[in-house]
């Protein structure tokens, strides 16, 4: 079963509803056709306190995907690229890092 965990600074969830963030990742995972729709799990953890590069003010978003074996490296890379490309549209420019 694929699990997608979105970790972000709390400010992100003030700009975009958590349900919308979850839905965005769910839709990318579903569109990949790598998973049974009922098996896709997505959740968000928003943090009030954190340090990013020594700063407490820099917003961040990380999406972690845990998927079982059976997908090729190419499939996993495509899923990563697609989720990043789609997710960027939900995040303010200040949260995007290379």
Secondary structure, DSSP 8 states (H G I E B T S, - for coil): --EEEEEEEHHHHHHS-HHHHHHHHHHHHHHTTSS-GGG-EEEEEEESS--BTTBSS---EEEEEE--S---HHHHHHHHHHHHHHHHTTS-GGG---
